[in-house]
Amino acid sequence: MKIQKHSSLIMADKVLMQVRRNVESFEYDRTLTVTVWANCREQGYHILAGHRAVGFARDRHSDKIVVITNNFEEFDVTTNMPSEHAFKSAVYCDSVAAAADHVTAAISDGIAHPAG
């Protein structure tokens, strides 16, 4: 028997590894927690950074990577599911590097302008 990750999670893992490399130089004294996000066949990750939240996964209709960034209020607190408004701001990236750049920008914006 084999057990394997969903292909969308495999893609999200690749993006997360690149994001981790991108933020190594950030001077920030807190740890950001990565949680899961699922929307049917879109299985990925969610990161809350200050007032910004970002979810990313392989798009269920293509091989692109969907990155959804918005204010944290636009994501459900129990499921991390983005609101319809947040979905309208989705960016579809052709590469891991492009997706990681969008996620990194959201993290940078969120920690530079914390909620409160």
C-alpha positions as a Markdown table, in Angstrom:
| # | Residue | x | y | z |
|---|---|---|---|---|
| 1 | Met | 0.0 | 0.0 | 0.0 |
| 2 | Lys | 1.1 | 3.5 | -0.7 |
| 3 | Ile | 0.1 | 6.8 | 0.9 |
| 4 | Gln | 0.8 | 9.9 | -0.9 |
| 5 | Lys | 0.0 | 13.6 | -0.7 |
| 6 | His | -2.6 | 15.2 | -2.9 |
| 7 | Ser | -1.0 | 16.7 | -5.9 |
| 8 | Ser | -2.2 | 20.2 | -4.9 |
| 9 | Leu | -0.4 | 19.8 | -1.5 |
| 10 | Ile | 2.8 | 18.8 | -3.3 |
| 11 | Met | 2.6 | 22.0 | -5.3 |
| 12 | Ala | 1.9 | 24.0 | -2.2 |
| 13 | Asp | 4.9 | 22.4 | -0.4 |
| 14 | Lys | 7.1 | 23.7 | -3.2 |
| 15 | Val | 5.7 | 27.2 | -2.9 |
| 16 | Leu | 6.1 | 27.1 | 0.9 |
| 17 | Met | 9.8 | 26.0 | 0.6 |
| 18 | Gln | 10.5 | 29.0 | -1.7 |
| 19 | Val | 8.6 | 31.4 | 0.6 |
| 20 | Arg | 10.7 | 30.2 | 3.5 |
| 21 | Arg | 13.9 | 31.0 | 1.5 |
| 22 | Asn | 12.5 | 34.4 | 0.5 |
| 23 | Val | 11.7 | 35.5 | 4.1 |
| 24 | Glu | 15.0 | 34.3 | 5.7 |
| 25 | Ser | 16.3 | 37.8 | 5.5 |
| 26 | Phe | 13.2 | 39.5 | 7.1 |
| 27 | Glu | 13.9 | 41.1 | 10.4 |
| 28 | Tyr | 10.8 | 40.0 | 12.3 |
| 29 | Asp | 10.8 | 38.7 | 15.8 |
| 30 | Arg | 7.7 | 36.5 | 15.6 |
| 31 | Thr | 7.0 | 33.2 | 14.0 |
| 32 | Leu | 4.3 | 33.0 | 11.4 |
| 33 | Thr | 2.2 | 29.8 | 11.5 |
| 34 | Val | 1.2 | 27.9 | 8.4 |
| 35 | Thr | -2.2 | 26.2 | 8.5 |
| 36 | Val | -4.1 | 24.2 | 6.0 |
| 37 | Trp | -6.6 | 25.5 | 3.5 |
| 38 | Ala | -9.0 | 23.3 | 1.4 |
| 39 | Asn | -11.4 | 24.1 | -1.3 |
| 40 | Cys | -12.5 | 20.8 | -2.8 |
| 41 | Arg | -9.6 | 19.8 | -5.0 |
| 42 | Glu | -7.6 | 22.9 | -4.0 |
| 43 | Gln | -5.5 | 21.7 | -1.1 |
| 44 | Gly | -2.9 | 24.1 | 0.2 |
| 45 | Tyr | -1.7 | 26.4 | 2.9 |
| 46 | His | -2.8 | 29.6 | 4.7 |
| 47 | Ile | -0.6 | 32.1 | 6.4 |
| 48 | Leu | -1.7 | 35.0 | 8.6 |
| 49 | Ala | 0.8 | 37.9 | 8.7 |
| 50 | Gly | -0.4 | 40.9 | 10.6 |
| 51 | His | -3.5 | 42.2 | 8.9 |
| 52 | Arg | -2.9 | 40.2 | 5.8 |
| 53 | Ala | -3.8 | 36.6 | 5.1 |
| 54 | Val | -2.7 | 34.5 | 2.1 |
| 55 | Gly | -3.9 | 31.1 | 0.9 |
| 56 | Phe | -2.2 | 29.2 | -1.9 |
| 57 | Ala | -2.7 | 25.9 | -3.7 |
| 58 | Arg | -2.7 | 24.4 | -7.2 |
| 59 | Asp | -5.7 | 25.6 | -9.1 |
| 60 | Arg | -8.3 | 22.9 | -9.4 |
| 61 | His | -9.0 | 23.8 | -13.1 |
| 62 | Ser | -5.4 | 24.0 | -14.3 |
| 63 | Asp | -1.8 | 23.5 | -13.4 |
| 64 | Lys | -1.5 | 27.1 | -12.3 |
| 65 | Ile | -1.0 | 28.1 | -8.7 |
| 66 | Val | -3.8 | 30.1 | -7.2 |
| 67 | Val | -2.7 | 32.7 | -4.6 |
| 68 | Ile | -5.5 | 34.5 | -2.7 |
| 69 | Thr | -4.4 | 37.5 | -0.6 |
| 70 | Asn | -6.6 | 39.8 | 1.4 |
| 71 | Asn | -7.2 | 41.3 | 4.8 |
| 72 | Phe | -7.5 | 38.5 | 7.4 |
| 73 | Glu | -11.2 | 39.3 | 8.0 |
| 74 | Glu | -11.8 | 38.0 | 4.4 |
| 75 | Phe | -10.9 | 34.4 | 5.5 |
| 76 | Asp | -13.1 | 32.2 | 7.7 |
| 77 | Val | -11.5 | 31.8 | 11.1 |
| 78 | Thr | -12.3 | 28.1 | 11.4 |
| 79 | Thr | -11.7 | 26.8 | 7.8 |
| 80 | Asn | -9.3 | 29.5 | 6.4 |
| 81 | Met | -11.7 | 29.6 | 3.4 |
| 82 | Pro | -11.5 | 32.9 | 1.5 |
| 83 | Ser | -14.7 | 35.0 | 1.1 |
| 84 | Glu | -16.2 | 35.6 | -2.4 |
| 85 | His | -14.6 | 39.1 | -2.2 |
| 86 | Ala | -11.2 | 37.6 | -1.5 |
| 87 | Phe | -11.6 | 35.0 | -4.3 |
| 88 | Lys | -12.0 | 37.9 | -6.7 |
| 89 | Ser | -8.5 | 39.1 | -5.9 |
| 90 | Ala | -7.0 | 35.7 | -6.7 |
| 91 | Val | -3.8 | 35.6 | -8.8 |
| 92 | Tyr | -3.0 | 32.6 | -11.0 |
| 93 | Cys | 0.7 | 32.0 | -11.3 |
| 94 | Asp | 2.5 | 29.8 | -13.9 |
| 95 | Ser | 5.5 | 29.0 | -11.7 |
| 96 | Val | 6.4 | 28.2 | -8.1 |
| 97 | Ala | 8.7 | 31.3 | -8.1 |
| 98 | Ala | 5.9 | 33.6 | -9.2 |
| 99 | Ala | 3.5 | 32.2 | -6.6 |
| 100 | Ala | 6.2 | 32.4 | -3.9 |
| 101 | Asp | 6.8 | 36.1 | -4.8 |
| 102 | His | 3.1 | 36.9 | -4.3 |
| 103 | Val | 3.0 | 35.1 | -1.0 |
| 104 | Thr | 6.2 | 36.8 | 0.2 |
| 105 | Ala | 4.8 | 40.2 | -0.8 |
| 106 | Ala | 1.7 | 39.6 | 1.2 |
| 107 | Ile | 3.7 | 38.5 | 4.2 |
| 108 | Ser | 5.9 | 41.6 | 3.9 |
| 109 | Asp | 2.9 | 43.9 | 3.7 |
| 110 | Gly | 1.3 | 42.2 | 6.6 |
| 111 | Ile | 4.2 | 42.5 | 9.0 |
| 112 | Ala | 5.0 | 46.0 | 7.9 |
| 113 | His | 1.5 | 47.2 | 8.6 |
| 114 | Pro | 0.2 | 45.0 | 11.5 |
| 115 | Ala | -3.4 | 44.9 | 12.4 |
| 116 | Gly | -4.6 | 47.0 | 15.3 |
